[in-house]
Structures are given as C-alpha cells and as structure tokens.
Amino acid sequence: MVIVEYLGFGNGVGYKIGMYYNLYRMDMVLAWVGLFAIVMMVVEYVGFKTLENRALSWRPEVGLASQEVINQ
C-alpha cells in the first residue's frame, strides 16, 4: 500500500515517507512507518477479523490433531 501511494500519489503516507527519507529525516520516516503499521493492524484485527468471523460463522471450529497428542 505504501509503495503504491509513493509511486502514484502526490500526498499520503507513502509520499510523506519518501519525502522525509529524501530529506534524511529518519525520525520522521520511522514515525510515519510506525503510524501506518498501527493503523493497518487496527484495520486488520478490528475490521477484517470481524468481517471474517461474521462471514465464516457457519464453519465448525477445527483444532490441530498434534495439539491433542501434546496435551496427553
């Protein structure tokens, strides 16, 4: 996503990361990368996980057979 923004748009997270990288401002690069990572984790675990659980709620839960052997 960041690469697409960096190459395709004149603003956004990817653009900011590239701009600060070219200005040798690694503190700002890390800040923007960290912010982007946090936002993407929230989107993944709150948004997509909720949709996945709702869409696949009809499936039975499956465990690993190897866990049963370890627990015995």
C-alpha positions in Angstrom: 0.0 0.0 0.0 2.8 2.4 0.9 4.6 1.7 -2.3 1.5 2.3 -4.4 1.0 5.6 -2.6 4.6 6.6 -3.0 4.6 5.9 -6.7 1.1 7.0 -7.6 0.0 10.0 -5.4 1.4 13.4 -4.5 0.3 13.1 -0.9 -0.5 10.4 1.6 1.6 8.2 3.9 3.8 6.8 1.2 4.6 10.2 -0.1 5.4 11.5 3.3 7.7 8.6 4.0 9.5 9.2 0.7 9.8 12.9 1.2 11.2 12.6 4.7 13.6 9.8 3.5 14.9 12.1 0.8 15.4 14.9 3.4 17.4 12.4 5.7 14.8 12.7 8.5 14.8 9.2 9.7 13.0 10.1 12.9 10.0 11.2 10.7 10.3 8.2 8.5 10.1 5.9 11.5 7.2 7.9 12.9 5.2 7.6 9.7 6.0 3.9 9.3 5.0 3.3 12.9 1.8 5.2 12.5 1.0 3.3 9.3 1.7 0.0 10.9 -0.5 0.7 13.8 -3.4 1.9 11.6 -3.0 -1.2 9.4 -3.0 -3.6 12.4 -6.2 -1.9 13.7 -7.8 -2.3 10.3 -6.7 -5.9 10.1 -7.7 -7.1 13.6 -10.8 -5.0 14.2 -12.2 -4.6 10.7 -11.2 -7.6 8.6 -11.2 -10.1 11.5 -14.8 -9.1 12.4 -15.9 -9.5 8.8 -14.1 -12.8 8.5 -15.7 -14.1 11.7 -19.1 -13.0 10.6 -18.8 -14.4 7.1 -17.4 -17.7 8.2 -19.5 -18.2 11.3 -21.2 -21.2 9.7 -18.0 -23.3 9.6 -17.3 -25.5 12.6 -14.1 -24.7 14.6 -11.2 -27.1 13.8 -8.3 -27.9 16.1 -5.0 -29.4 15.3 -4.5 -33.1 15.8 -1.0 -32.6 17.0 -2.2 -30.5 20.0 -4.2 -33.5 21.3 -1.1 -35.6 21.2 0.9 -33.0 23.1 -1.7 -32.5 25.7 -1.9 -36.2 26.5 
